[in-house]
């Protein structure tokens, strides 16, 4: 709740569940990165609810009270065995608690038709959860020269590199962008290879790297983005993306309220 908001105004906001980005961050109460997602949700009109990775029973009991979910980025990688690939030794260590939480969230959200905005690692987990696969390291496996993270540049900059993305005509993202081109930031070394079931690729970088997927299994608002819109403060596209997400969550909250009248 923001300082100038009444309790009633806070209750009317859609409740957006956000799992901690890593088990270590939760254990040490390091909220530096997760606070960026919370602030983006608040700015767009939602009420962020931070979800524990270490208390699965508490997570399960909280899920029904939430209207939508943001799956944040993480420095962890998903084990290649989870998507049926040999381990090439290019992946960062996995974060089992984070993966368990995301899978529980996705199972609930897809079953209950609640919106999901999956960011970077969250996008990759969404894809693997639905049976898709990943590129374990873009530079090693594709030879791309496009910088997708700070380490790809020498000297390493203080800010994320940026590059253009092209959006599929008729996609949700193309409508949010208001066109087929936009500049996005980048902070990843893995990406989607084959999309999971009912996921449509709707954005690519100039080197062909998948930058976004959208759910096609039903009308539910589920989008996975490989970039970090929560870090693009003041960017109109990023603001609209979070705004559309919160609008979808608000519709879910309204529908639930009418059902229980």
C-alpha positions as CSV (number, residue, x, y, z in Angstrom):
1,X,0.0,0.0,0.0
2,X,1.4,3.4,-0.9
3,X,1.5,6.1,1.8
4,X,-1.3,8.2,0.3
5,X,-3.6,5.3,-0.2
6,X,-6.5,4.4,2.0
7,X,-7.1,0.8,3.2
8,X,-10.2,0.7,1.1
9,X,-8.4,1.9,-2.0
10,X,-5.7,-0.8,-1.4
11,X,-8.4,-3.5,-1.1
12,X,-9.9,-2.5,-4.4
13,X,-6.6,-3.0,-6.2
14,X,-5.9,-6.4,-7.9
15,X,-3.6,-8.5,-5.8
16,X,-0.5,-9.6,-7.7
17,X,1.5,-12.5,-6.4
18,X,5.3,-12.2,-7.0
19,X,7.6,-15.0,-5.7
20,X,10.9,-14.0,-4.4
21,X,13.5,-14.0,-7.2
22,X,15.9,-16.4,-5.4
23,X,15.9,-18.6,-2.3
24,X,19.0,-16.8,-1.1
25,X,17.4,-13.4,-1.5
26,X,14.5,-14.5,0.6
27,X,16.7,-16.0,3.3
28,X,18.8,-12.8,3.5
29,X,15.9,-10.4,3.0
30,X,17.7,-8.9,0.0
31,X,14.8,-7.1,-1.7
32,X,16.9,-5.0,-4.1
33,X,15.8,-6.7,-7.3
34,X,12.3,-7.9,-6.3
35,X,11.4,-4.4,-5.2
36,X,11.6,-3.3,-8.8
37,X,8.8,-5.6,-9.7
38,X,6.8,-4.5,-6.7
39,X,7.2,-0.9,-7.7
40,X,6.2,-1.5,-11.3
41,X,3.0,-3.3,-10.2
42,X,2.1,-0.5,-7.8
43,X,2.7,2.1,-10.4
44,X,0.4,0.3,-12.8
45,X,-2.4,0.1,-10.2
46,X,-1.9,-3.3,-8.5
47,X,-1.1,-4.4,-5.0
48,X,2.1,-6.6,-5.0
49,X,2.0,-9.6,-2.6
50,X,5.5,-11.1,-2.1
51,X,5.3,-15.0,-2.0
52,X,7.7,-17.2,0.0
53,X,9.7,-19.9,-1.8
54,X,10.6,-21.7,1.5
55,X,7.0,-22.2,2.7
56,X,5.1,-24.2,0.1
57,X,2.0,-24.8,2.3
58,X,1.7,-21.1,2.9
59,X,2.1,-20.4,-0.9
60,X,-0.7,-22.9,-1.7
61,X,-3.1,-21.4,0.8
62,X,-2.4,-17.9,-0.5
63,X,-2.8,-18.6,-4.3
64,X,-6.7,-18.6,-4.3
65,X,-6.7,-15.0,-2.9
66,X,-4.6,-13.6,-5.7
67,X,-5.8,-12.2,-9.0
68,X,-2.6,-12.5,-11.1
69,X,1.1,-13.2,-11.0
70,X,4.5,-11.9,-12.0
71,X,7.2,-14.5,-12.4
72,X,10.5,-12.4,-12.0
73,X,14.0,-12.9,-13.4
74,X,16.7,-14.8,-11.5
75,X,20.4,-15.5,-11.9
76,X,19.6,-19.3,-11.8
77,X,19.1,-21.5,-14.8
78,X,16.8,-24.5,-15.2
79,X,18.6,-27.9,-15.3
80,X,18.8,-29.1,-19.0
81,X,17.5,-32.5,-17.9
82,X,14.2,-30.8,-17.1
83,X,13.7,-30.1,-20.8
84,X,15.2,-33.3,-22.1
85,X,18.6,-31.9,-23.2
86,X,22.2,-33.0,-22.4
87,X,24.0,-30.7,-19.9
88,X,26.6,-28.8,-21.9
89,X,28.1,-27.3,-18.8
90,X,26.9,-23.9,-19.8
91,X,24.1,-23.4,-17.2
92,X,24.2,-21.6,-13.9
93,X,23.2,-23.6,-10.8
94,X,19.4,-24.2,-10.5
95,X,17.2,-22.8,-7.7
96,X,14.9,-25.7,-6.8
97,X,12.8,-23.7,-4.3
98,X,12.1,-21.0,-6.9
99,X,11.2,-23.5,-9.6
100,X,8.8,-25.3,-7.3
101,X,7.1,-22.1,-6.4
102,X,6.8,-21.0,-10.1
103,X,5.4,-24.4,-11.1
104,X,2.8,-24.3,-8.3
105,X,1.8,-20.7,-9.4
106,X,1.5,-21.7,-13.1
107,X,-0.5,-24.8,-12.3
108,X,-3.0,-22.6,-10.3
109,X,-3.0,-19.7,-12.7
110,X,-3.6,-21.7,-15.9
111,X,-6.3,-23.7,-14.2
112,X,-8.1,-20.7,-12.7
113,X,-7.6,-18.4,-15.8
114,X,-5.5,-15.8,-13.9
115,X,-3.1,-13.5,-15.8
116,X,0.7,-14.2,-15.7
117,X,3.5,-11.9,-16.7
118,X,6.7,-14.0,-16.9
119,X,10.0,-12.1,-17.0
120,X,13.4,-13.5,-18.2
121,X,13.9,-16.6,-16.0
122,X,10.2,-16.6,-15.4
123,X,9.6,-16.7,-19.2
124,X,12.0,-19.6,-19.6
125,X,10.4,-21.5,-16.7
126,X,6.9,-20.9,-18.3
127,X,8.3,-22.4,-21.5
128,X,9.8,-25.5,-19.9
129,X,6.7,-26.0,-17.7
130,X,4.7,-26.3,-20.9
131,X,7.1,-28.7,-22.5
132,X,9.4,-26.3,-24.4
133,X,13.2,-26.3,-24.5
134,X,16.0,-23.7,-24.0
135,X,19.2,-22.6,-25.6
136,X,21.8,-23.1,-22.9
137,X,24.1,-20.3,-23.9
138,X,23.4,-18.0,-26.8
139,X,27.0,-17.1,-27.6
140,X,28.3,-20.7,-27.5
141,X,25.4,-22.3,-29.3
142,X,24.3,-19.7,-31.9
143,X,27.4,-17.6,-32.3
144,X,25.3,-14.4,-32.1
145,X,27.2,-11.1,-31.9
146,X,24.2,-9.3,-30.5
147,X,24.9,-8.4,-26.9
148,X,22.3,-9.9,-24.6
149,X,23.9,-9.1,-21.3
150,X,26.5,-6.8,-19.9
151,X,29.2,-9.5,-19.9
152,X,28.9,-9.6,-23.7
153,X,30.5,-6.1,-23.9
154,X,34.0,-4.9,-23.2
155,X,34.4,-2.9,-21.1
156,X,31.3,-4.1,-19.3
157,X,28.8,-1.2,-18.9
158,X,26.9,-0.3,-15.9
159,X,23.5,-0.5,-17.6
160,X,21.8,-3.4,-19.5
161,X,22.5,-3.4,-23.3
162,X,19.5,-2.6,-25.5
163,X,18.5,-3.8,-29.0
164,X,15.5,-3.7,-31.2
165,X,12.8,-6.4,-31.2
166,X,10.2,-7.2,-33.8
167,X,6.7,-8.2,-32.8
168,X,4.3,-10.4,-34.6
169,X,1.3,-8.7,-36.2
170,X,-1.9,-9.3,-34.4
171,X,-0.2,-10.4,-31.1
172,X,-1.1,-8.8,-27.7
173,X,2.4,-7.3,-27.6
174,X,2.1,-5.8,-31.0
175,X,-1.1,-4.0,-29.9
176,X,0.6,-2.9,-26.7
177,X,3.6,-1.6,-28.6
178,X,1.4,0.1,-31.2
179,X,3.5,-1.3,-34.0
180,X,5.9,-4.1,-34.8
181,X,9.2,-2.6,-33.5
182,X,10.4,-1.5,-30.1
183,X,13.7,-1.1,-28.2
184,X,14.1,-3.5,-25.3
185,X,16.8,-4.1,-22.7
186,X,18.6,-7.4,-22.3
187,X,20.1,-9.4,-19.4
188,X,20.3,-13.1,-20.2
189,X,22.5,-15.8,-21.7
190,X,19.8,-18.4,-22.3
191,X,16.6,-18.2,-24.3
192,X,13.7,-20.2,-25.7
193,X,14.6,-22.8,-28.3
194,X,11.3,-24.7,-29.0
195,X,8.2,-23.1,-27.6
196,X,6.0,-25.1,-25.2
197,X,2.5,-26.3,-25.8
198,X,0.0,-23.5,-26.6
199,X,2.8,-20.9,-26.6
200,X,3.2,-18.7,-29.7
201,X,6.4,-16.9,-30.3
202,X,5.5,-13.2,-30.8
203,X,8.8,-11.3,-30.6
204,X,12.4,-11.8,-31.8
205,X,15.6,-9.9,-31.6
206,X,17.4,-9.0,-34.8
207,X,19.6,-12.2,-34.4
208,X,16.5,-14.3,-34.2
209,X,16.6,-14.8,-30.4
210,X,13.1,-15.4,-29.0
211,X,12.1,-12.3,-27.0
212,X,8.5,-13.1,-26.1
213,X,5.8,-15.8,-26.1
214,X,2.1,-15.6,-25.6
215,X,-0.4,-18.2,-24.4
216,X,-2.9,-19.5,-26.9
217,X,-4.6,-22.3,-25.0
218,X,-7.6,-20.0,-24.1
219,X,-8.3,-16.3,-23.7
220,X,-6.3,-15.9,-20.5
221,X,-3.7,-13.1,-20.5
222,X,-0.3,-14.9,-20.2
223,X,2.8,-13.3,-21.7
224,X,6.4,-14.3,-21.3
225,X,9.1,-11.7,-22.1
226,X,12.8,-12.3,-22.2
227,X,13.7,-8.7,-21.3
228,X,13.2,-6.7,-18.1
229,X,10.4,-4.2,-18.4
230,X,10.5,-3.5,-14.6
231,X,13.9,-1.9,-15.2
232,X,12.8,0.3,-18.1
233,X,11.4,3.0,-15.8
234,X,9.5,5.7,-17.7
235,X,9.5,3.7,-21.0
236,X,6.0,4.1,-22.5
237,X,6.0,0.5,-23.8
238,X,7.0,-1.0,-20.5
239,X,4.4,1.2,-18.7
240,X,1.7,0.0,-21.1
241,X,2.7,-3.6,-20.7
242,X,2.3,-3.5,-16.9
243,X,-0.8,-1.4,-17.4
244,X,-2.4,-4.1,-19.7
245,X,-1.4,-6.8,-17.3
246,X,-3.0,-5.0,-14.3
247,X,-6.2,-4.4,-16.4
248,X,-6.4,-8.1,-17.0
249,X,-6.0,-8.8,-13.3
250,X,-8.6,-6.2,-12.5
251,X,-11.1,-8.0,-14.8
252,X,-10.4,-11.2,-13.0
253,X,-11.0,-9.6,-9.6
254,X,-14.3,-8.0,-10.8
255,X,-15.5,-11.3,-12.2
256,X,-14.8,-13.0,-8.9
257,X,-16.6,-10.3,-6.9
258,X,-19.7,-10.6,-9.1
259,X,-19.7,-14.4,-8.8
260,X,-19.7,-14.2,-5.0
261,X,-22.5,-11.6,-4.8
